[in-house]
Amino acid sequence: MALSLMLPAAGQAADPRLQAVMQRLQAGEPVTVAVLGGSITTGYAAQPPRERGWAALLARSLGPKVRLVNAGVSGTDSAAGVQRLQPHVLDAQPDLVIVEFGVNDQWLDPAVRGSSFEAILRRLLGAKKPPAVVVLGLTQQGNQARDAVDGQLELAARYGLTTLDFGRWMQARVDAGEDRWATLYDEPVHPNATGHQRIALALAETLRAAGGPVATRPQPQTLPQTLPEPLHGRAHEFTRLLTGETLKPYQLHGFARGGAVHPEWAGQQPGWVSTVDDGEAHFLVYGSEVAVFHAESEHYRNLEARVDDGPWVTLQGHVPERRGYLGWHYSVVARDIEPTAHLLHVRVRRDEWAGSGRAASLLAVMSAGIYPAALRSSDFAREAPNNRMGQIPADDARLRWVGRVGPGPMPHTRLMAWSGSELRARFTGRELTLEFSSTHWGTSHFTVEIDGRRHALAVPGQGWTAWRLREPLGDGPHTLRLVKRTEGSMAEVALHGLRLAEGARLLEPPPARPLTLAFYGDSITAGACNGDLADDQYEDLYFHDGTRAYGALTAERLGADYVGIAVSGIGITATWHDLLMPDVWDRFAPRKDAAHAPPESPAPDVVLLNLGQNDHGFPASKGRPIAADFAERYLAFVRQLRGRYPQAKLVLLMGGMSAPREQPAIPHAVQRAVQTLRDEGDARVWSYRFEAFAWAHPRIDVHARMADELTRFLNDEVLK
């Protein structure tokens, strides 16, 4: 193919990285060129595609020293592209990357495509060895539609990149009578062999013009050192792909390994497929955006999915237009959610294909927005405390407190130490500010739920701070739930009060819940590490959420108030620190110098105890057995609980981690305690051993299964 030299696109500034690559080519040095895109990048409609597609033609035109890495995958857009950027492109250490998603991004959710495409540019330019980047803007036949392409070209300009707006390039030729769109396309979307030749021609002209005359090669210090602020956020810079063996449901029914595998996606393994009407699968996922990557066909049926308790979203597997071939789609299930651990629920959609035996499948789960701590945003703005001006104090009688909350270090304040401690209130006005102080070193993480919408709030230790909700509320009355997520041994804080908008007022509190559950336990009950992405860690406690531990979940499912008295590392006879549960079980905070709390009024209806993991785990780590008197001391502590709660129903729990499996003394002590109390005439005592467990700290998927088990047991045996 003959390639002429034409003028470069007007107005494009010189790109020093691209100049350096082109000058290396002119000097006869080897260069690696990677192309990233969809089916047009694979060479679709040119025969054979990998030899006659635009990428192969371009590589040959640039000379024999070019090594081509074709990372085109049919049916993928920039949201899927950013997920495969590292293994398909960056691992090849390219010198030049050409990015093409103009056509497929036109079908991608507009709320996603700006972020995902920008993330590709930022991850390329922020790589350890940043390549030169060229944005190829392709459209369908006739230079339509342009929404996605125009956004991509705007981003390229922001990052100082060379671009080829092929639609305008081609339209100029058409307007000049030099070419016809019909020559390039046999159908609206994919260019034919002639179309691929034109794309390669235009790219070669653009690259050679951008290379400029031979000159002194730019030195590294002349290249841009920092990236501009993103236009569309940074969610898709921080992604996670679950596919093949990493896509493991924690629960499933009616699904099996299988389904279509993308033939062009290197390393793909089967996902999950169902042919039954009631098939469902549940996955542990992370991030502020969760999507399912799945096949489309005239022969498939639809799935639907939701994240946590969010709305159900249809995953369109049945697409009649896909006749004789598979399509692929990135279906967003939830976005702009809290960037932490979540549960993804997928099920076969009940529709006209019920009973047909048609397959419904998913290939991968793709997440974005798994931010490092420094980039997590807040819906609250920090302000200076106002010394009680217009403040509703924390001891106001119209505030309803749930859990073990004690008097704070200053008058009219309330100490929130134990995870699950909760404030409930109703108020008017469009503003809300919360004021705290703490002398503890740790950061207290809260869920602030307003009118059912949850916001995360991190209150640092050793300071006095106020936090104003950034977004104004609507008119009318509002409901507030302020719930502490962080366990008390890691952080404690005093609430000074609430500030409302001028003229707003505090209303009577929400009604009390009819049932109260009180849990005593260790890190399992505290929810330690339950949102951690990889190994257990205690550096970033944002991911440790006591409100998503099994006890809090069980209380929520039963419509009950939750009281959580739990400390990581604690036991009855052994501990990983200096506290044993008998030292702190009745205090306002897990400290030996904390005040003793009087018995709760009203008293809990059910008291549940789950200890023993550390009584076994700590001595085992030292090569020692569990304490010989564990059973006696366990029974003694159960008697203390009975003394504090004479009318409550007691449930002695085992499990969530490995100790009851590894150490027979634990189930023996629990069973002995139950039998002893029953022999003494106490009929209000039960035991339960969890089937769900984890070798490390359980994540929220295991906690959800534990809550399922415990809710059934309480309903069937204890609360009947």
C-alpha positions in Angstrom: 0.0 0.0 0.0 1.4 3.4 -1.0 1.4 5.9 1.8 1.6 9.6 0.9 2.8 12.3 3.3 0.2 14.9 4.1 0.0 17.8 6.5 -0.5 17.0 10.2 -3.8 17.8 11.9 -4.0 21.5 12.5 -3.5 22.8 16.0 -1.8 19.7 17.5 1.2 20.5 19.6 4.3 18.4 19.4 4.4 15.4 21.6 8.0 14.8 22.7 7.4 11.1 23.4 6.0 10.5 20.0 8.7 12.5 18.4 11.3 10.3 20.2 9.6 7.1 19.0 9.4 8.3 15.4 13.0 9.4 15.4 14.1 6.0 16.7 12.3 4.4 13.8 14.0 6.8 11.4 17.3 5.8 12.9 16.5 2.1 12.3 16.1 1.2 16.0 13.5 -1.5 17.1 10.2 -0.1 18.4 7.2 -1.9 20.0 3.8 -0.6 19.0 0.7 -1.8 20.9 -2.9 -1.2 19.7 -5.8 -1.3 22.1 -9.4 -1.4 21.0 -12.4 -3.4 19.9 -13.2 -5.5 16.8 -12.0 -2.8 14.3 -8.6 -3.0 16.0 -8.6 -6.8 15.6 -9.0 -6.3 11.9 -12.6 -7.5 11.6 -13.9 -7.5 8.1 -10.4 -7.5 6.6 -9.3 -11.0 5.5 -7.3 -12.3 7.2 -7.9 -9.8 10.0 -4.6 -9.9 11.8 -2.7 -9.5 8.6 -4.9 -7.1 6.7 -6.4 -5.0 9.5 -5.3 -1.4 9.9 -2.9 -2.3 12.8 -1.0 -4.8 10.7 -0.9 -2.5 7.7 0.3 0.4 9.8 3.1 -1.7 11.4 4.4 -2.9 8.0 4.3 0.7 6.7 6.5 1.9 9.6 9.3 -0.5 8.7 10.7 -3.9 9.6 11.9 -2.8 13.1 8.3 -2.5 14.4 7.0 -5.2 16.7 3.2 -5.1 16.8 1.2 -6.1 19.9 -2.4 -6.2 18.8 -4.6 -6.0 22.0 -7.8 -5.6 20.1 -10.7 -7.7 21.6 -14.0 -7.6 19.8 -17.0 -6.2 21.6 -14.9 -4.5 24.3 -15.1 -0.9 25.2 -12.8 1.3 27.3 -14.4 0.0 30.6 -13.3 -3.5 29.7 -10.1 -2.2 28.1 -8.8 -0.6 31.2 -9.3 -3.9 33.0 -7.0 -5.7 30.6 -4.5 -2.9 30.1 -1.8 -4.3 32.2 -1.5 -7.8 30.9 -2.4 -7.1 27.3 -0.5 -3.8 26.8 1.8 -2.6 29.6 3.4 -5.9 30.3 4.7 -5.8 26.7 6.6 -2.5 27.6 5.5 -0.7 24.4 7.1 2.4 23.0 3.9 3.6 21.3 0.3 2.8 22.1 -2.6 3.6 19.8 -6.0 3.6 21.6 -9.3 3.0 19.7 -12.6 2.8 21.4 -14.7 5.5 19.6 -17.2 3.1 18.2 -17.8 0.7 21.1 -17.8 3.5 23.7 -20.8 5.0 21.9 -22.8 2.1 23.5 -21.1 2.4 26.9 -23.0 4.1 29.7 -22.0 7.9 29.3 -21.6 8.1 33.0 -18.8 5.5 32.7 -17.0 6.0 29.4 -15.4 9.3 30.3 -13.8 7.9 33.4 -12.8 4.6 31.8 -11.2 6.1 28.7 -9.4 8.8 30.8 -8.1 6.1 33.1 -6.5 4.3 30.1 -4.6 7.5 29.2 -3.6 8.2 32.8 -2.4 4.6 33.4 -0.4 4.6 30.2 1.2 8.0 30.9 1.8 7.2 34.6 3.5 3.8 33.9 7.0 3.2 35.1 8.1 3.5 31.4 5.5 5.8 29.8 4.9 5.1 26.2 3.9 7.6 23.5 0.1 7.6 23.2 -2.0 8.3 20.2 -5.8 8.4 20.3 -7.5 7.1 17.2 -11.1 8.5 16.9 -13.2 6.2 14.8 -16.9 6.5 14.1 -19.4 4.5 12.3 -20.0 5.1 8.6 -20.8 8.7 7.7 -18.9 10.1 10.7 -21.7 9.2 13.1 -22.3 9.1 16.0 -19.6 11.3 17.6 -20.5 11.7 21.3 -17.9 9.2 22.5 -15.2 10.2 20.0 -15.6 13.9 20.8 -15.1 13.2 24.5 -12.0 11.1 23.8 -10.5 13.8 21.6 -11.1 16.4 24.4 -9.3 14.2 26.8 -6.4 13.6 24.4 -6.0 17.4 24.1 -6.0 17.8 27.9 -3.1 15.3 28.1 -1.2 16.8 25.2 -1.6 13.7 23.0 -1.5 13.3 19.2 -4.9 12.4 17.8 -6.4 11.2 14.5 -10.1 12.2 14.1 -10.6 9.7 11.3 -14.3 10.7 10.8 -13.3 14.3 10.0 -10.3 13.2 8.0 -12.5 11.0 5.9 -15.3 13.5 5.6 -12.9 16.1 4.3 -11.9 13.6 1.5 -15.6 13.0 0.8 -16.3 16.7 0.7 -13.4 17.2 -1.7 -14.7 14.5 -4.0 -11.7 12.3 -3.4 -13.5 9.4 -1.6 -16.8 7.9 -0.7 -18.0 6.4 2.6 -19.7 3.6 0.8 -16.3 2.5 -0.5 -15.1 1.9 3.0 -18.1 0.1 4.6 -20.2 -2.8 3.6 -22.3 -2.4 6.8 -22.7 0.6 9.2 -20.2 -0.3 11.9 -17.2 -2.1 10.6 -14.9 -0.8 7.8 -14.1 -3.3 5.1 -10.6 -4.0 3.7 -10.5 -0.7 1.9 -11.6 1.0 5.1 -8.8 -0.6 7.0 -6.4 0.7 4.4 -7.7 4.2 4.8 -7.3 4.1 8.5 -3.7 2.9 8.2 -3.0 5.6 5.6 -4.3 8.3 7.9 -2.5 7.1 10.9 0.8 6.8 9.0 0.5 10.4 7.9 -0.3 11.5 11.4 2.6 9.7 13.0 5.1 10.8 10.4 4.0 14.4 10.6 4.1 14.3 14.4 7.6 12.9 14.3 8.9 16.1 12.6 12.4 16.6 11.2 15.3 14.7 12.6 16.5 16.6 15.6 18.1 16.1 18.9 16.1 13.5 20.8 14.2 15.0 23.7 15.8 14.3 27.0 13.7 12.7 29.8 13.7 15.8 31.9 11.9 17.7 29.1 8.9 15.3 29.2 5.9 16.1 31.4 6.4 14.9 34.9 2.9 15.2 36.3 -0.5 14.6 34.9 -3.3 17.2 35.0 -6.2 16.8 37.3 -8.7 14.3 35.8 -11.9 15.5 34.2 -13.9 12.4 35.1 -12.5 11.2 38.4 -10.0 8.4 39.0 -12.3 5.4 39.7 -11.1 3.4 36.7 -7.4 3.8 37.5 -8.0 1.4 40.4 -9.7 -1.7 39.1 -10.1 -5.4 39.8 -11.0 -8.2 37.4 -12.6 -11.4 38.6 -12.5 -14.1 36.0 -11.8 -17.8 35.8 -10.6 -19.2 39.1 -10.8 -15.8 40.8 -14.5 -15.6 40.0 -15.7 -17.8 42.9 -19.2 -17.4 44.3 -19.6 -17.7 48.0 -23.1 -19.2 47.4 -24.8 -20.5 44.3 -27.7 -22.6 43.1 -28.3 -23.8 39.6 -25.1 -22.3 38.2 -22.1 -24.3 37.0 -18.8 -23.6 35.4 -19.1 -23.0 31.7 -20.6 -20.6 29.2 -19.0 -18.8 26.3 -15.4 -17.7 26.5 -14.2 -14.8 24.5 -11.9 -16.3 21.8 -9.8 -13.2 21.5 -9.2 -12.5 25.2 -5.9 -14.2 26.0 -6.1 -16.4 29.1 -9.8 -16.3 29.4 -11.4 -19.2 31.4 -15.1 -20.2 31.6 -17.3 -18.2 33.9 -20.7 -19.4 35.2 -23.8 -20.6 33.3 -27.3 -21.6 34.3 -30.2 -23.2 32.4 -32.7 -23.3 35.3 -35.2 -20.6 36.1 -34.2 -20.2 39.8 -30.4 -20.1 39.3 -28.6 -17.6 41.4 -24.9 -16.9 42.4 -23.4 -14.5 44.9 -20.0 -12.9 44.8 -17.7 -10.9 47.1 -16.7 -7.7 45.2 -15.0 -4.4 45.9 -15.1 -0.8 44.7 -17.3 2.1 43.9 -18.5 0.6 40.6 -19.4 -3.0 39.9 -20.1 -4.4 36.5 -20.7 -7.8 34.9 -19.1 -8.7 31.6 -21.3 -11.2 29.7 -22.1 -12.6 26.3 -25.1 -11.6 24.1 -26.8 -13.8 21.6 -30.2 -14.5 20.0 -30.1 -17.8 21.9 -29.3 -16.6 25.4 -31.7 -15.4 28.1 -31.3 -12.6 30.6 -29.8 -12.3 34.0 -30.4 -9.6 36.6 -28.1 -8.4 39.3 -27.8 -6.1 42.2 -25.2 -5.0 44.7 -26.0 -5.3 48.4 -29.6 -4.2 48.8 -29.6 -1.9 45.7 -32.0 -2.1 42.8 -32.1 -5.1 40.4 -30.5 -4.4 37.0 -31.2 -6.5 33.9 -28.1 -8.0 32.2 -29.3 -8.3 28.6 -28.1 -11.6 27.4 -31.0 -12.1 24.9 -30.2 -9.8 21.9 -32.1 -10.9 18.8 -29.9 -8.9 16.5 -26.9 -11.1 17.5 -27.7 -13.7 14.8 -25.1 -16.4 14.4 -22.5 -14.7 16.5 -21.8 -13.6 20.1 -21.7 -10.0 21.4 -20.1 -8.9 24.6 -21.3 -6.3 27.1 -20.1 -4.4 30.1 -23.2 -4.0 32.2 -23.0 -1.6 35.2 -24.8 -3.0 38.2 -24.0 -0.2 40.7 -21.8 2.9 40.6 -21.0 5.8 42.9 -21.3 3.4 45.9 -19.0 3.4 48.8 -15.5 2.2 47.6 -15.3 -0.9 49.9 -16.4 -4.5 50.0 -19.8 -5.4 48.6 -21.9 -8.4 47.8 -23.0 -9.0 44.2 -26.2 -11.0 43.7 -26.9 -12.5 40.3 -30.0 -14.5 39.3 -31.7 -15.7 36.2 -34.4 -13.3 35.2 -38.0 -14.5 35.2 -39.3 -13.7 31.7 -40.9 -15.2 28.7 -38.0 -17.7 28.4 -38.9 -19.4 31.7 -38.8 -23.2 31.3 -37.0 -23.0 28.0 -33.7 -24.4 29.2 -31.9 -21.5 27.4 -28.5 -20.6 28.9 -27.7 -17.4 30.8 -24.1 -16.8 31.6 -21.6 -14.3 32.9 -17.9 -14.4 32.1 -16.3 -11.8 34.5 -17.0 -9.3 37.2 -15.2 -6.0 36.7 -14.9 -3.4 39.5 -13.5 0.1 39.7 -13.0 2.7 42.3 -10.8 0.6 44.7 -9.1 3.8 45.9 -6.1 4.1 48.2 -6.8 5.9 51.4 -5.4 9.2 50.2 -7.9 9.4 47.3 -11.1 8.4 49.2 -13.4 11.3 49.1 -16.0 12.3 51.7 -19.5 13.6 51.6 -18.6 15.8 54.6 -16.5 18.9 54.8 -14.4 19.5 57.9 -15.1 22.8 59.7 -13.9 24.4 62.9 -15.9 23.6 66.0 -18.2 26.5 67.0 -18.1 26.1 70.8 -21.8 25.0 71.0 -23.3 28.0 69.1 -26.7 26.7 68.0 -25.7 23.1 68.8 -28.1 20.4 69.9 -26.1 18.6 72.7 -25.5 14.9 72.5 -27.5 14.3 75.7 -30.7 15.9 74.3 -33.6 13.7 75.3 -34.9 13.7 71.7 -31.9 11.7 70.6 -32.3 8.0 70.8 -29.1 6.0 71.6 -28.7 2.3 70.9 -25.9 0.2 72.2 -23.5 0.8 75.1 -22.9 4.6 75.0 -21.6 6.4 78.0 -21.0 9.9 79.3 -18.2 11.7 77.4 -15.2 13.4 78.9 -17.0 16.8 78.8 -20.5 17.8 80.0 -23.3 17.0 77.5 -21.1 14.7 75.4 -21.5 11.0 74.7 -18.7 8.5 74.4 -19.0 6.2 71.4 -16.4 3.4 71.8 -18.0 0.0 71.0 -18.6 -0.7 67.3 -22.3 -0.7 66.5 -23.0 2.2 68.9 -25.8 4.1 67.2 -27.6 7.5 67.4 -31.0 7.8 65.8 -32.8 11.1 65.3 -35.3 13.0 63.2 -34.9 16.7 62.3 -36.0 19.3 59.8 -33.9 21.6 57.6 -31.5 21.2 54.8 -28.2 21.1 56.7 -26.4 18.8 59.2 -23.1 19.1 61.0 -21.7 16.6 63.5 -19.2 17.6 66.1 -16.7 15.3 67.8 -13.7 15.2 70.0 -11.2 12.5 70.9 -8.1 11.9 72.9 -7.6 8.4 71.4 -5.0 7.9 68.7 -7.3 6.0 66.3 -9.6 7.2 63.5 -13.3 6.4 64.1 -15.2 5.4 61.0 -18.9 5.9 60.9 -21.8 5.2 58.6 -24.1 8.3 58.5 -27.4 7.2 57.1 -29.8 10.1 56.2 -33.2 9.2 54.8 -31.9 5.8 53.9 -28.8 7.0 52.0 -25.5 6.0 53.5 -22.4 8.2 53.8 -19.0 7.2 55.2 -17.4 9.6 57.7 -13.8 9.2 59.1 -13.3 11.2 62.3 -9.6 11.4 63.3 -8.4 10.9 66.8 -6.7 13.4 69.1 -8.7 16.4 68.0 -11.9 18.3 68.1 -13.6 18.5 64.7 -16.9 19.3 63.1 -18.2 17.8 59.9 -20.8 19.4 57.6 -22.7 17.4 55.0 -21.6 19.0 51.7 -24.8 18.4 49.7 -27.9 20.2 51.0 -30.8 18.0 52.0 -34.3 18.3 50.6 -37.2 20.0 52.3 -39.2 18.2 55.0 -38.4 15.9 57.9 -35.3 13.7 57.8 -34.2 10.6 59.6 -30.6 10.1 60.9 -28.6 7.1 61.9 -25.1 7.6 63.1 -23.4 4.2 63.5 -19.8 3.6 64.6 -18.1 1.0 62.5 -14.6 0.9 64.1 -14.1 -1.3 67.2 -13.5 0.3 70.5 -9.9 -0.9 71.0 -8.9 0.8 67.8 -10.6 4.2 68.2 -13.1 5.9 70.5 -14.7 9.3 70.1 -17.1 11.6 71.9 -20.0 13.2 70.1 -20.6 16.8 71.2 -23.8 17.2 69.2 -25.6 18.2 66.0 -25.9 21.6 64.3 -28.9 22.1 62.0 -29.8 24.8 59.5 -31.1 28.1 60.9 -34.8 27.7 61.8 -34.6 23.9 61.7 -35.5 21.8 64.7 -35.0 18.4 66.3 -38.1 16.2 66.2 -39.2 13.4 68.4 -37.0 10.4 67.9 -37.8 7.3 65.8 -39.7 4.6 67.8 -37.7 2.0 69.6 -37.2 -1.3 67.9 -39.2 -4.2 69.5 -36.2 -6.5 70.1 -32.6 -6.1 71.3 -29.7 -8.4 70.7 -26.4 -8.0 72.6 -23.3 -9.8 71.3 -20.1 -10.4 73.3 -17.1 -11.5 71.2 -13.7 -11.0 69.7 -12.5 -9.8 66.3 -15.0 -12.0 64.5 -17.9 -10.2 66.2 -16.2 -6.9 65.8 -16.0 -7.3 62.0 -12.2 -7.0 62.0 -10.7 -7.3 58.5 -14.2 -8.1 57.0 -13.7 -5.7 54.1 -10.0 -6.2 53.5 -9.1 -6.8 49.9 -6.2 -9.1 50.4 -4.5 -10.3 53.6 -5.7 -9.3 57.0 -4.4 -5.8 57.9 -4.9 -3.2 60.7 -3.3 -0.2 59.1 -6.4 1.1 57.3 -9.4 0.5 59.5 -11.8 1.9 56.9 -12.3 -1.6 55.7 -13.1 -3.0 59.2 -16.9 -2.5 59.6 -18.6 -3.8 62.7 -22.0 -2.9 61.2 -21.4 -5.6 58.5 -20.4 -8.3 61.0 -22.7 -11.2 61.5 -24.2 -9.9 64.8 -25.2 -6.5 63.4 -26.5 -8.2 60.2 -28.6 -10.6 62.3 -30.1 -7.8 64.3 -30.9 -5.9 61.2 -32.7 -8.9 59.6 -34.7 -9.4 62.8 -35.6 -5.7 63.1 -33.7 -5.5 66.4 -31.4 -3.1 68.1 -27.8 -4.2 68.2 -25.4 -4.0 71.2 -21.8 -5.1 70.3 -19.2 -5.7 73.0 -16.3 -7.1 71.0 -12.5 -6.7 71.0 -10.0 -8.1 68.5 -7.5 -10.5 70.1 -9.5 -11.0 73.3 -10.4 -14.2 75.1 -11.4 -15.5 78.5 -8.1 -17.2 79.3 -5.7 -15.8 76.7 -5.2 -12.6 74.7 -3.0 -11.1 72.1 -2.7 -7.9 74.2 -3.3 -7.1 77.8 -7.1 -7.4 78.0 -9.3 -10.4 78.8 -13.0 -10.2 78.3 -13.8 -10.5 82.1 -11.7 -7.3 82.5 -13.8 -5.1 80.2 -17.1 -6.8 79.4 -19.2 -4.4 81.5 -17.4 -1.1 80.8 -18.2 1.8 78.5 -15.0 1.2 76.6 -12.5 -1.6 76.2 -10.1 -0.1 78.8 -9.4 -1.2 82.3 -9.8 2.4 83.4 -13.1 2.9 81.7 -16.2 3.4 83.9 -18.4 0.4 84.6 -21.7 0.6 82.7 -24.9 -0.1 84.7 -27.2 -2.8 83.3 -29.0 -1.7 80.2 -32.6 -0.6 80.5 -34.5 -2.1 78.9 -32.4 -5.2 79.1 -31.5 -7.1 75.9 -33.9 -9.9 74.9 -31.2 -12.2 73.7 -27.5 -12.2 74.7 -25.1 -14.0 72.5 -21.5 -15.0 73.3 -18.8 -16.0 70.8 -15.4 -16.5 72.3 -12.7 -19.1 72.2 -10.8 -18.3 69.0 -8.0 -16.5 70.8 -8.1 -18.8 73.8 -6.9 -21.4 71.3 -5.1 -19.2 68.8 -2.7 -17.3 71.0 -1.2 -20.2 73.0 -1.2 -22.3 69.7 1.0 -19.6 68.1 3.5 -20.2 71.0 3.3 -23.9 70.7 1.2 -24.3 73.9 -2.2 -25.9 74.4 -5.4 -24.1 75.4 -5.6 -23.3 79.2 -6.4 -26.4 81.2 -9.1 -24.4 83.1 -10.7 -22.9 80.0 -14.0 -24.8 80.5 -14.3 -23.6 84.2 -13.5 -20.0 83.3 -15.8 -20.0 80.3 -18.6 -21.2 82.6 -17.8 -18.6 85.2 -18.1 -15.9 82.5 -21.4 -17.3 81.3 -22.6 -17.0 84.9 -21.5 -13.4 85.0 -23.6 -12.7 81.9 -26.6 -14.5 83.5 -26.2 -12.4 86.6 -26.3 -9.2 84.6 -29.2 -10.4 82.3 -31.4 -12.6 84.5 -34.3 -12.6 82.1 -32.5 -12.7 78.8 -32.2 -15.7 76.5 -28.5 -16.8 76.3 -27.0 -18.2 73.1 -23.5 -19.6 73.3 -21.9 -19.5 69.8 -19.0 -21.2 68.2 -17.2 -20.4 65.0 -16.6 -18.0 62.2 -13.0 -19.0 62.3 -11.1 -22.3 62.8 -10.8 -22.7 66.6 -13.8 -24.9 67.2 -12.6 -27.2 64.4 -9.0 -27.3 65.6 -9.6 -27.4 69.4 -12.2 -29.8 70.8 -12.0 -28.2 74.2 -14.0 -25.2 72.9 -17.2 -27.1 71.8 -16.8 -29.2 74.9 -16.7 -26.1 77.2 -19.8 -24.6 75.4 -21.8 -27.8 75.6 -20.8 -28.2 79.3 -21.9 -24.7 80.1 -25.3 -25.1 78.5 -25.9 -28.5 80.2 -24.8 -27.1 83.6 -27.2 -24.2 83.4 -30.0 -26.4 82.2 -29.3 -28.9 85.0 -29.7 -25.9 87.4 -33.1 -25.1 86.0 -32.1 -22.4 83.5 -34.1 -23.3 80.4 -33.3 -20.1 78.6 -29.9 -21.1 77.2 -28.9 -22.5 73.8 -25.7 -23.2 71.8 -25.1 -22.9 68.1 -22.1 -23.8 66.0 -21.6 -22.0 62.7 -21.1 -23.9 59.5 -19.7 -20.9 57.7 -16.1 -20.1 58.6 -12.8 -18.8 57.3 -9.2 -19.6 58.1 -8.3 -16.0 58.2 -10.7 -13.3 59.4 -14.1 -13.8 57.7 -15.0 -11.2 55.0 -18.5 -9.9 54.6 -19.5 -12.8 52.4 -18.8 -15.2 55.3 -20.5 -12.8 57.8 -23.6 -12.8 55.5 -23.7 -16.6 55.6 -23.2 -16.6 59.4 -26.1 -14.1 59.7 -28.3 -16.3 57.5 -27.6 -19.3 59.8 -28.0 -17.4 63.0 -31.2 -15.7 61.9 -32.8 -19.0 61.0 -31.7 -20.5 64.3 -33.0 -17.7 66.4 -36.3 -17.7 64.6 -36.7 -21.5 64.7 -35.4 -22.2 68.2 -35.0 -19.1 70.4 -37.6 -16.5 69.5 -40.5 -18.8 68.7 
